[in-house]
Amino acid sequence: MINTSPLLNYVTSHHDIQAINQWRTEVEKQLQESYENGQPIREVIKARSNSIDEALIFLWNHAGLDQTELGLFAVGGYGRREMLPYSDTDIMILSEDEISEEQGKLISAFISSLWDVGNFKPGTSVRTIQNCVDQAANDLTVATTLIEARLITGNEQLAKWPRRIVAQTWTDKTFYDAKMQEQAKRYAQHNNTESNLEPDIKNAPGGIRDINQIGWIAKRHFRVNRIYDLVHLGFITEFELGVLEEAESFLWEIRTHLHRLAKRDENRLLFEYQRDIAAKFGYVREEGQPVNFAVEQFMKRYYRTAQQISTLNEMLLAYFNESVITPRLTDYEREIEDINDRFKIVDGKLAVQHHKVFSEEPSAILEIFYLLANRPEITGIRARTLRLLVLAAKRIDQRFRDNPEHQALFMSIIRSPHRLYDTMVAMKRYGVLGNYIPAFGQIMGLMQYDLFHIYTVDAHTLLLLRNLSRFKEPEFAKDFPVVSSVFQRIARHDIVYLAAIFHDIAKGRGGDHSELGAIDAIEFCRTHGFTERECKLVAWLINNHLLMSLTAQKKDISDPDEVKEFAEKVGDMEHLDYLYTLTVADINATNPKLWNTWRASLMRQLYTYARDVIRSGLGRPVDYQMLIEDTKFAASELLVNDFSLAEVEKVWQELGDEYFVKESANEIAWHTQAILQHGDNPEPLVLLRAHRNAAQDAVQIFIYTRDQANLFATTVAVLDRMNLDVQDAKIITASTDFSLDTYLVLDRFGTLLTDPERERKVKSALVDALSHSDQYPGIMQRRIPRHLRHFDIQNTVDIVLNPALQQHMVEISTLDQPGLLARIGALFMLQGLDIHSAKIATLGERAEDIFFVTKKNGVLLNDEEVKLFAETLKAALDEASNQICNPS
């Protein structure tokens, strides 16, 4: 037990009421030392609450309120004796009758003393019993506060009133319904998931509020003061209470560390705290482990704890509704439908016929999910059945997994045409999925400490399944028209579903997760009735689940050779169709912000180009001359009504063959028309339009101007100033020393093509900057976003020769930051390098950009220049990263 210095003795010896502040500081120091020396967090928190009680009683008496009939109550977390270092001290002063003028003066003196001595952060309400009745009847928050009101000192006859008032103003049902609606709103504010990257450990699903919710509803009905008392009433089992208390203690410890680090009442487990708090729990990276291993293991524990709390919250509150509220309704008449000897439907939910169903017939553990997936009228599982199911799931072992009946049942669930996602979420939630596929159990709660993967691996995997199953639903066809039609015609949906389940299942083990996941999948498929060919197809999808995304984002897919290389890796239409559907679903399940119509068009283009290559024959070499002639003919058809062929040819003869290989006929016609209309005007030509292929959120910016040394650097600096993010760039220099540049940008505000004034400003800024090539606009300084400061990204620079293009490819990986592309462009400018094209990819906190460069007039860098430039670029990136992590 923690012993602190008695307050009265302390104040007497110091002869000053202000000594309370110093006393509380010393008490807090003792509490911290006790905790650091191994004192259980529950005892520390209770001791803090007791010390506050002691201080408030002293001030209450000092103000003369002990001579009145008033009562001083602790409410909120203080009422529950849950006081963290910077928690608010919420109190209520209660009177049986109206407050007299004399009492009012004493109360004012008392409240003033709370602020005078400091260290309290008081939240104070003064109410009569009638005030409480009136306010509780109309305010759920007040009613909840009264349930937890605890008399600290004063009139003991008032102690019974707070809960009596709630009983008078709220019935079991109205209070339960209101609290459940409140919880649903709270969940919605946190994306209805326990798996947020920076979770609010108090308010998010699976947080402290979920535990409080159980207490509020149970205390309202059973009139108990502690959740422990509910064990004797049969509302909660000893085992469930143990799980709940262990989880609560863990969250209290996290919250204590958060308060200490933030020096305020902080509940958000932000990136800047995660690594430090992980270390306080003993999660420290050891030599040879990945850089973020420790923090990821700590967060894994958090997410698993939050899942436990969320499941218990759901189960216990459903049990209360089914056992207490519903049977008391006057018009209640239970609807029961027998399904078989094992299950029945009660009021729309599944229930076991008797409590030994799972122990006597283990296959029922999977059968219940088969019924859930195939009977749309079933709305869930009854609470008593859930309790039995959660316990039964712990008994799933290798013998259970090897049973052919169980294997057939599992695959029937996977092949169900209905509610696959909801069913798999339930299987995970209640412990069945992680025990049936032990490797899946290992990734539950596993997060990746980055901004790219915004869900835990298990949550991401199930969202991937959801996305795939949506492709067959008409309501989602408008958002994914091509991939939906492809998905609906593939022969075996279960093949891509299993690839989805296993594609990330080996994360966290070390090694290549794709290869390890493919091995796991082959073993699983062989035992679940798949042919060897089907097993290999699933394994191929897992091994190559990143192939299409990386090709589209890092390769120039307007280059026929790049497309041909990708098509050869895929091999046939069957593999292409499966891979396309898996890739689109995977990107959307990784981070919805990554998916935009620009990325959609990239995937669609790559799929279409690869399909054409496969259909025409993989062995056929690319006939560049025919491709060029076909493109020119198609472009001329679009121009023939406005210009003569001679005028068109005059422009085209200044452009190289590469231009006609990599640009579409539509783009060439657009460029050519603009150039001819521009005529001899010396001013740079700037055009804007929506991106082709229906990428509504992407804008094409075409620039035709005299070639200049700092063209790329100047352009991207201006675009950055205008809040436009470059995604792709093509720079083509004609033989007349004019440059034809096309930039594909994403508009941060989404108004560029709908706001004429903003469009005019962008054009004007580009024309002005490019007309004064000797005046580089410079890089706009912006504050680095908070969440980027806490990632340790290793800067890499790789420069290799592309022999086909006769250009050097510069590949950069670094921390994303405002103005990054403008900074890089300036470095290229200083080195006197021409950029011919660029691929820009931002993946969470990481920027991965590729540039194709030469020196002036297409001259290649020599080996020494490559080495020197790589070192210069790397040093500049390191300096920028150091400034971000250690701002002055």
C-alpha positions, 0 to 999 in steps of 0.5 A: 500500500502506498503511504503519503504524508498526511496533509493536515500535518504538512499544512500545519508545519508550513503554516500556510494553506498554499502548502497544499500545492507543494504537498500534492507535488511531493505526493505525485513524486512519491506516486511516480517513484512507487510506480517505477518501482513496480507498484501496480497501477491500480494502487497508484491511481487509487492513492492519487484519488485518495490524496485528492480526497484528502486535499478537498476535505481539508479545503472544504472544512477550511471554507466552513462548509463542514458546518452546512448540510451540503455534500461534496461529490466526486464525479466522472473519472474522479468518481470512479477513483480513476485519476491520472497525473493530469486528469481533471478533478470533477466535483459536484456540490449537492444541496437538498434545498435551494442554496442560501446566500450564506452557503453561496459565499462559502461555496465561492470561497471553496471554489476560489481556494481550489484555483488559488492552491493550483494543481487541481484543474477543477470542474465544478457544478453546484446543484440542488436535488431538483436541479439534478432531477430536471437536468438528468431527465434531459441530459444523458451526460448529467445522468451518467455523471450521477451514476458515478457520483461518490460522496467525499464529505458532507451530508451523508444523507445525500449519498443515496440521491444521485442514483435514485434520481437516475432511476426516477428519470431513466428506465433500463431501456431508455438509458441503455438505448441512449448510451448505445446511440452515444457509443455508436456516435463515438465509434463513428468519430474514430472510423469504427475501428480499433486499428487507427494509427494514432488511436485515442486510448480513451474514446476509440473503440476498444478504449477506456470508454468501452469499459466505462460503458459496461460499468455505467449500464450495469451500475444503473440496473444492478445498483453496484459500485464496482464491476467486480460486484457483477460477478456475484450477480452472474452478469460477468464471469471471473475470467471475463473480469480478469481479462477486462481488468488486465486490459484496463490496467494496461490502458491506464499505464499507457495513459499515465505515460502519455500524461507524463510525456505531454504534460497535459491530459493527453489521450491520443497515442500519437507517433511522437509518443509511441516509441518512448512509451514502447520503451517504458514497457520494455519494447526496445529494439535489439541488434539485427531487428528491423528499425521499428520492430519494438514500437510495432510489437508494443502497438500490436499488444495495444491493438489486441487489447483494444480488440479484447475490450471491444469484444467484451463490450459487445458481448456483455452489453448484448447479454444485458439487452437480451437477459434484462431489457428485452424480456421486460418489454410488455409487448415482447414475444420471442420468435424462435425458429429451429434450424437443426439439432445444434442451432436455432434463430431467436429474435433474428440471432443465432443461438445454440440448442444447448450449452454443450453444442460446441464441446459435443460437436466441434464442427459447430464452431464453423457451422455457425459462421456458415449459417451466418454467411448463408442466411441473410435474415440472421442479424448476429449471434446471441450473447450466451452463444457468443460466450460459449463460442469464444471459449470453444475457439480456444480449443481449436487445434491441429486435430480440428484443422486436419478434420476434412469436415472442418476443412470443407466447412471453412471453404464453404464459408469462403465460397459463400455468395453473401456477407463474406467480409462480415462473416470473416470479421466475426470469425476473427473477432471471436477467436476462430479465424486466428486459431483455424489459421495460426499464421493469421493469428500471428498478424492480428494487431500487427501494425507497420509504423508508417503512414502508408499502411493505415490499418493493422495487417489483419484489418487490412487483409479483411478489408481486401476481402471486402473490396473483392466481394464488392466487385460483384455488386452492382452498386460498386460497379460505377466506381470500379467499372473495368475491374468489376467486369473483370472480377465477375468473369474470372472462374474461381473467386475463392482463388483470389480470396485465398490469395488475399488472406495469405498475401500479407500473412508472413509480415513480421517474421523477417524475410520476404513476406510474399515468398513465405506467404506463398509457402503457407498458402500452398500448404493450406490449399493442398489440404483444402481440396485444391488441385496442384495447378490451383495451388500454384496460381494462388501462390503466384498471386501472393508472390507477385501481389505487388508487381502490377502496382510497382510497374504502374507507379515506377515504370513508364507504361507508355513505353511498349518495352516496359509493358511487354516485360510486364506481360511476359512476367504475367504470362496469360489472361487468367493470371492478368485478370486475377492480379488486376482484381487483387491489386486494385482491391489491395491498394484500396484496402491499404490506404483509401487516400492512395486511390484516386482516378489517376492511380485507377487510370494507371492500373487500367492502362497497364491492364489494357496494354498488357492484355493487348500484348498477351492477345497479340502474342508474347513472342512478337517483338514490338514493331516500333515503326508500325506503332509510330505510323499508326499513332501519327495516322490516328492523330492526323485524323483528329487534326485534318479538319482544322489544319493542312497535313503540311502544317502538321508535318512541319511541327512533327518533323521537329520531334523524335520517334520517342515522342510518338511512341510514348504519347497517345494520338489524343495527346499529340493532336492536343499538343499539335493544335496548340502549337500551330495556334500559338504560331510565332508568339515568343511567350511560353504556351501553357494549357490545362485540361482534365487528364484523359481516361477519366482521371477527374482529379488529375490535371494535365499541364502542357508547356511549350517554350524555348528550352532552358537550363532550369526549366524543370526546376522552375516549373515544379517550384511554381507548381508547388507554390500553386498547391499542385502535386506533380505525379508524372512528367514528360520533357521532350526537346524538339530539334528547334530547341523548343521543349514540349513538357507535360505535367500531370498534377493532383490539385490539393484543393480540387478547384483548378478546372472549375475556378477560372480565376485560379486557372488564370493565376496558375497559367500566369505564374508559369508564363511569368516564371518561364519568361524570366529564366534567369530568375529562379522563383525559389522554394516556398518554405512550409512547415513540416506536418507534425506526423512526418517528424517522427519517421526515420526514413533512410535516404537512398539514391540509386543511379543506373544507365538505361541503355535503351533510352541512353539516359541515366535513371535516378531513383530517390527514396526519402521522407516526404516533405513540402516542396521536396520536388522543387528542392530536387529540381533545383539540385538537378539544375545546379548540376546542369542536368536535363530531366527527360521524364519523371515518375513521382510516387508518395507512399505514406510518409515516403517519397519514391521518385524516379528521374531520367536524365542526361547532360546537355544535348543528351550527353551521358554522365561518366562513371565519376560524375554519376558517383559524385552526383549520387553523393551530392544528392544523398548529402542534400537529402540527409541535410533536409531530413536532419533539419526536419528531425532536429528543427532549430 
